[in-house]
Amino acid sequence: MPRPPHRSTRRTPRRAVRFALVALLLAAVGPATGLGPVAPLAVQAPPGLADPGTSGGPTDPGTDPGTGTDPGTGTGTGTGTGTATGTVGPAPATPTPTGRTTTVPTTASLRLAGRRIVYSYPGDTPPSELLDTIRAGRAAGVILFKENAPSPEQLQRAVDLLKAAAKESPSGAPLLLMTDQEGGKVRRLPGAPVREAGAARSAADPVGEAARAGAGAAGTLADAGLNVNLAPVLDVFDAPDNFIDHFGRSYSGKPEVVAELGAAFLTAQQQLGVAATAKHFPGLGAAAREENTDERPVVLPVPLAELRARGEEPYRAAIAGGVRLVMTSWAVYPALDADRPAGLSSAVVQGELRGRLGFRGVTVTDALEAGALTAFGDTGDRAVAAARAGMDLLLCSARDIQQGAAAAEALAAALDSGHLDAGEFSSAVGRVDTLRTSLGRS
């Protein structure tokens, strides 16, 4: 075996100086990303010249609640901390079992990624880890469930803590504080609307009943300090007592009725300062009684013409009425995408919702830990797939702080590695930030 060439140690300082100059030059002329303070390109030092050290942003604790149906119970793990020695910037990328490329994310990218995450937490008091994440500006919002509000007084204390942490963040922007307050059995806080959505269709004045329910929901949430309701449901049921109609969550089996009543609900609610969320695009009305995406994969083989005429039609009225958010379904619609659930499909999110219907507001996923997503990897894989499809906000409803952390770190790593487009990422963050600032600072 030939001997390695002799290298004089006297030349090392000059090489170190040359490398330092090259690194500074690359950092100075690196391409702009349009994302603000995103870290410059990584520069690998020649062997033997790098100073030992570590890189990689802190883990963001958090959990994101998914909604749509009854809250999911799955948990997410994989907080993903790590160190890199001898490098400047992210560590080398490594593939996950599902093909997602991961890197140790930069702190700047973690901050951007966190602004797309809605966290949740167990019990009646926000944990310190979540409050620290909010103070660092690495959270878009928090979803609340019944377990977080055992009494009005405890809920008020929790909301006060969350809001105070948000005011200490770099931007001071308000959090998106949300819950499911549809009415009837699906309401997380005591108070209006007491009756389910389906009750409106039998009222003497259906439109007036829906509007009163929307105003009632706004009053309940605003009194508790919340500013986003994950309602109304715009699913048009195919058969009475099927999955979406069983608890009266659908206004009607007629798309024109759902469109009219849903628009009345969301308009009345948003006029009182609480943002509305139309769900579950492009519609769960064809799901049979046992087809619950929280629990298992669901395929709805509805013909495209029917899906657009029935499932999507109420969203035209909602978008015309200025609905602020749209939540996608986790069902698979072969007429649009035979391989992916709606919330992971750019054909659904970008093609139908944004392209065909012209929605320009915030898109939000259903529960990221839903059973319908068992074939799509871990929390990080699902988060990146949803972001690539065009989802702005990601909800992890396992009430496990680490679920939100895993989602945020995966997004940040995918941004750093180029797996997620920087311009699209910036646009998504911008839409979420605009929604947050529009909801006031109280």
WODA-V411468 format. One line per field, one symbol per residue. psi: psi as a letter, one per 40 degrees, with the letter a starting at -180 (. if undefined). burial: + if it has 9 or more other ideal C-beta (glycine too) atoms within 8 Angstrom, else -. A space follows every 10 residues. Layout:
psi: ???
burial: ???
This chain:
psi: hiiiihhhee eddddddddd ddddddddei iieeebfiii iihhiiheeh hiaiihiihh iiihhibcai iieiiiagdg iiihheihai iiiiiideeh hiihiidddd ddddeehhii iiaehhiddd dddddeffid ahiiiddege iddddddddd dddddddeid deiiihhiih gdibdghdii aihdiidddd eeidgddddd dddddddddd dddeeiehhg iihehhidhi eaddedffei diehdddddd dddddddddd deehiihhig hehedehide gheddiihhg fhiddddddc dddddddddd efhdihhiie ihgdddhedi ideehddddd ddddddefhe ahihiaheei deedefaadd ddddddddde hdihhhfefh dddddddddd ddddddeedh hddddddddd dddddddeei e.
burial: ---------- -+--++--+- -++--++--- ----+--++- --+-+---++ ----+++-++ ++++++++-- ++-+-+++++ --++--+-++ +-+--+---+ ++++++++++ ++++++++++ +----++-++ ++++++++++ +++++-+++- ---+++++++ +++-++--+- --++++++++ ++++-++++- +++--+++++ +-+--+++++ ++++++++++ ++-+++++++ +++++++--- -+++++-+++ +++-+-++++ ++++++++++ -+++++++++ +++++++--- ++++--++-+ -+---+++-+ +++++++++- +-++++++++ +++--++--+ ++++++++++ ++++--+-+- ++++++++++ +++--+++++ ++++++++++ ++++++++++ ++++++++++ +++++++-++ -+-+++-++- +++-++--+- --
